[in-house]
């Protein structure tokens, strides 16, 4: 085993499971607050959580860089964001660490955690990650850049330019596509030409890997192998994790208008969190009592985070132009 590969112990996997549960509980609370008129806008990670946390668990937040996208709520938690920090962003409070309440809640940024703040447009984090990867290669510290996106972003020029640049320069980048088969209301068959996203890697001479996004251990292994490859100077990897979108694209969307009810019911029955719980139970790492205790602990965290964020002050209107125009 490479010295850069940390063993996947019971403790690490249970911590990852706790993060998955934390993301789901926070998302449930955000929806309640949105429907109560207290939160303006949400993009849910529901159905993506296991894949996101498995991927980050295979990396090293202390030295790697992360270009996340707007659905990466669980990934942000795995990178070290606290529930309170994410709720501060949801409430657009002044203490929001990503932007001081200036960005939509899914634009995560944290200098000390290596998370590069994104934008609400689709795909610009991809060429940005390629450039960061080149800088990391020049530094020679064994770090890498992880960038995530949906399959809709693979139709953007940013995707092709980013992969082409990273492949030419052998940049240590992991391109992680979370394919939920829907680009807002456009199905994959009308969005992605060819058999899928992973096959597109061949055009750039890099590995393309497809993995089930509801299988924590399979995603972790795929990302870990890509990380070993990147750190050893062998260049980028494109990973396509097939996930489920168990909520509408956002709270401004209603997928029942364009998706079949039977399809939605069938996907709900394939929720990846029970699958992860079952896998841990089969390994003897989790039982019903421990699972209930974890869920109770997470629910208390969500209560505290919500109360603290809601009580936090709004941004000062006099700072409206800060970080928009040059400060004089």
N, C-alpha and C positions, 0 to 999 in steps of 0.2 A: 504494500500500500504506500502511495506517495506520502511524504511527510506533510504535504499541504492538505491531506484529507483527514478530517476529524472523524473518529468513529461515531456511528449513529447509535448511541446508547439509549437505553430505556428512558433515562432522565431527559435527554434531548428531544426524543420523540414525544414524550408526555408534555414537555414545555411547548412544543410545536402544536400539539392538540389543544392545549390551553389557549394558545394564540388564535387558533381556528374558532374555538368557541367564543372567545372574546370578540372577534370580528363579527360573528353572527349576532351576538347579543347586542352589540353596539348598533349594528345595522337595523335590527328590529326596533330598538329604541328610537333611532333617527326617523324611521317611518312613522311611528306614533307621533313624534314631535312635528313632523311635516304635515300630517293630517290634522293636527291641532293648530296649524298655522304658525308654529314657532320656528320652523326651519323652512327656508325658501326652496331649496333644491338638493336632491340627493342622486348620486349614481351608485347603485348597489353592487357589491361584490358577490352577491348570493349565488352559489354554484361554482365560484372561482376560488373560494378560500383555501381549500386543501392544496390545490396546485400552486398558488402563490406562496403559501407558507413553506411548502416542501422545497420550492426553488430557493428561497432566501436562506433556509436552514442549511442548504448545501454550500453556501458561500460564507464570506467572512466580512461582516459589516464593519469591522475595525479597520479594514484597509481597502476593501473594494468600493466601487462607485455604482450608484443605482440611478437609472433614469426610468422612473415609474410613470404609469399613465393613469388616467382618471378613475379607473375601476380597481386600482391597487390598494384598497383599504386594508385588506389583511396583510399584504406585503409590507405596507408602511408600519404596521404593528410589529411585524417580524424584524424590520430594520431598526426598531427601538423606539418608535413613536409611542407615547402613552395614550390610554383611552381619553384622558382629560385633554391632551393636546389635539386629538382628532375631533373631539366635541367642541373645543374652542373654535376650530376651523369651521365646523358645521354651523355654529351660531354666529360666525363672522365677527368674533370678538377681537379686541386689540391685542390680546395676549396670544393669539394664534401664531405659533412659531414659524409657519411656512410663509405667511404673507401679511400678518397683522390684520387679517380679515379682508384683504384686498382681492383675493382670488377665490374662485369657486372651491368647494371643500376637497375636490379630488386632485388638486395641484399641490403635491407634497414637496417640501423642500427643507433640508436640514444640513447645514455645512458640517457640523460635527459628526453627523451620521453618514456623510458621503452621499446624501440624496440630493440630486440636482433638480431644482424646481422645474416643472413642466409648464405647459400651457394648455388651453382648452381646444386648440386645433388638433387635427388628427395627424400623427406621425412625425412631428419635428424632432422628437426625442431620439429618433433612430440615427440620423446622420450626426447629431450631437454626440451620441454614444460612440460612434466610430472615431470622431475626433478625440474624445476623451481617452479612448482605447489607445490611440497612437501616442498621446502624451504619456500614458502609463507605461507603454512599451519603451519609450525613450528613457523614462526614469529607471527602468530595470529593477523594480521593487517586487515583482511577482504579483502585482495587483491586476484586477480585471474590471471591466465595466459590464454590468447587466442591464439590459434594456427590455422592457415589456410593452406589448401593444396587442390590440385585437386584430382579427383577420381582415377587417375593413381597412386597416392601415396599410396592408400589403398591396393595395391598389394605388397607393400614393407614390409619387416620385421619390419622396424621402426614403421609403423602404429600399428601393432599388439602388439609389445613390449611396445610402449608408452601407448596405451589404457589399456593394462593389468596392467602395473605398476600403472597408475593413478587410476584405479578402485580398485585395492587391497588396496592402501594407501589413498583412498578417497581424492585425490588431487583436489584442486579447479582449474580445467582446462576446458575450452570450446574448443572442437575439432570441427572446422568449415570446412566442406568439400564443396568446390565450384565445383559442378558437372556440367561440360559443355558437358559431354558425349563423349569427345575425349581426349585420352592420346596421344598427338601429332597426329599420323595418325591412331591410334588404337581405334575403337569404343567401347563403354561401354560393349556391349554384349561379346566382346572378352577380356575384361580387368577386369570386376567385376563379379564374380560368384554370383548367387542368384539374388533376386529381386532388390537389390540396396545397397547403403552404410549404410543408417540409420539402416537397419535390423541387421547389424553386431554388433551393440551396445549390443544386447541381450546376445551375447556370453560372455560379460564382466560384465553383471548384471547392466548396466547403461542405462539411457534413450536414445533412438534414435529418432530423430525428422526429418521429411522431410518437407521442406517448399519451396514455389515458390520464387525463387530468384529475380523475377521482381516485387515483392510486398514489398515495403519498410516497410510498417507497419507490415506485417506478419513476415518478417525477424527480425525486431526490437523486436517484442514481443517474438519470440522464443529465441533470444539471451538474452533478459532481464530476462526471466524465468530461463534460464540456469545460469545466473549470480547470481540471488537470491539463487538458489539452491547451487551453489559453495560457495558463501560467508557465507551461514548458516551451512557449514560443511557437506553437503550431497553428495559431490563428483562431478565427471565430467559428462558432457553431450556430446553426439555426435550429431551434427546438419548437415544435408545434404541439402544444398541450390541448387535447380536446376536452373542453369543459362544457358546462351547462349554464345557460342564462335563466335563472329561476325567478328573476324579476324583470320587469320592463326595462328598456334601455336606461330610463331615468324616471324620476317622479313627474316629468312633463310628458311622459309617453304611456300608452296603454297597449301592451302587446296583444291583448285579447281582440283587438280590432283587426289584426293581420295574422295571428297564429291560431291554429286549430285547437279547440278546447281539449280534445283527446290527447294531442301532442303535449300540451302543457301539463296535463295530469300525469302522463307517462314520465315526463322529465322530473316532476316533483317527487315521484316515487323512487327516483335514482339519485336523490340528494347525496352528495359525496361525504357529508359529515357522518351519517350513520355507517357508511362504508368504512371510513377511517376508524370509527369506534369499534366496529366488528373486527377489523384487522388487528387492532391493539389487544382486543379481548382474546383472540385466537392465539396470540403470542404470550398470553399470560401477563401482559403489562397493564391491564386495566380490568376492573370489574364494575358492576352496577353501583356499588357503594362509592367507589372512588370517582366514578363518572358524575354521580349526583353531587359529590362534594366539590368537584371542579366547577360544575355549572353554578352552584350556589356562590362560590367564591367570585366567579366572573360576573354574576348578576349584581353582587355587592359593589364590585369595581365600576360597573356601568352606572349604578345609582350615584356613587360618589362623583364620578366624572361628569355626569349630567348636571348635578346640582352645582358643582364648582364652575362649570362652563357657563351655565345659564346666569349665574350670579356675577360673572366677570363683566367688567365695563366694555361698552362699545368703543370703537376707535374715535379719537378726537377729530371732528370734522375739519379742523384747521390743518390736519396732516394729509388731507385728500391728495395733494399733488406730490407727496413724498414718494420717491422711487419711480415716478412717472416722468417728471421733468428734472433737469439738472438742479440740484440744490445750490442756492446762492447764499 
